[in-house]
Amino acid sequence: MSTFRLNNPSTGSSEDTFTRIDDSDRDAILDRATDAYHHWRTTTVDERAGVLTRTADLYEQQSDELASHIGREMGKLTAWAQAEIGIVVDIYRYYAEHAHELLADRELPAQGALHTYVRKDPVGPLLGVMPWNFPYYQVARWAAPNLLLGNSLVLKHASICPLSSRACQDLLKEAGLPDGVFQNIYASGSQVDAFVADPRIAGVSLTGSERAGAAVASTAGENYKKSLLELGGNDPFIILGGLSDRDMDRVLDRYVSLRMYNTGQACNAPKRLIVLDDDYDRVVSGLEQRISALRPGAWDDPDADVGPLSSVGARDEIVERLEKASSDGTATVRVGGHALDRPGAFMEPTLLTDVDPSADAGCNEIFGPVAIVYRADDVEDAVRTANNSDYGLSGSVWGTDLELAEQTAARLEVGMSFVNEASVTAAGLPFGGVGRSGYGRELAEWGVGEFCNDHLVRVRSL
């Protein structure tokens, strides 16, 4: 039996200690999940919706404590943590309020029978492998629709999130969810494969790294079960020409806010700003001023603009990549790029230009407070630059010519396109990407549809 510690990235100090499960615990965990599933799937839609409603209320009532958990775990500023919890509340309430609509039978033409329809049935216990960057939100968008559907859930969260992952289970239990329907387990990454392969697990949802996603998808495929992957992103942010100084200032303010949100640790953040040649110099100048002015601070510092990275290791990996890009000439560091000489996992917010799109900084996601600017000759060139990526999570287009902006957004090879907004997530909007960003969709009606048996029923007389 092994233990691990919570390491506070704002202070660099180790705090509470937690115990991981043994491999011998797996059978008991999955037996509980299976038994609970057979009971939970027989409850009424109203019973399940009631649990989700009470869960939303509890997240709202306990938001201060919940926010402090993820501040200590991964350094999220309090304002950002409260915003995340607000989205979680919306997700649980959405699925509760739309329960009957989302689970309604779909009537089909009789086609030779008296009655033909498709009903949504649960499929069984599911495994969720979740990341640290949005500890409650990532769980909620997987848990809420599947609990409504009648599946049981086993959560393997990131090891740096022991407080928030335990809270996810505790709040559902307090809301009336029967024992075993949702289980939080403290497992290592090396223990995941055996869970995925076990026949008692009906499907697996992973949000995280490409490496982890590939491993989970491979094992799931070998064992004939469904997987859903939400991986990285290198989202484009295209600024069309013709903006006034006032409009450009508003767009740049928005870009910096979105890119530096959660200290740049968001898969769907706009990472590559693409601007037409005529506006390039004023955009770079404007970003230099804005990014230089950002103030790093601890999770509970009300004056901080950005927090620490999730860990010292994550910070050092980004700084090393930036140093290499600068030394080999594949990027120019205009602002920042260095670790801060203070305890914790802090680094300077950074601006890169002159980035080689085929080099590491250009073609691979940088999961931290690093903005990248590309120059484009015209709209066609901007679209080519945007689509010159193996990722395909989301992208946005900004401009006053809404017809041109919408046409341009529709040409982006992504799962989600936005005009004059970016990184929008809501309970009623599908979320997901293509390519190296993964497959499958979460939230809205799509969240219910990923792990369900679309069960055809036909009735005819003898």
Helices and strands as residue ranges (DSSP letters): E 3-8, E 13-19, G 23-25, H 26-40, H 45-61, H 63-74, H 78-97, H 99-103, E 106-108, E 115-122, E 126-129, H 137-149, E 153-156, H 162-174, E 182-185, G 189-191, H 192-197, E 203-207, H 210-222, E 226-230, E 235-239, H 245-260, G 261-264, E 270-276, G 277-279, H 280-292, H 312-327, E 332-335, E 350-353, H 360-363, E 370-376, H 379-387, E 391-392, E 394-398, H 402-410, E 416-419, E 434-435, E 438-439, H 444-449, E 452-459
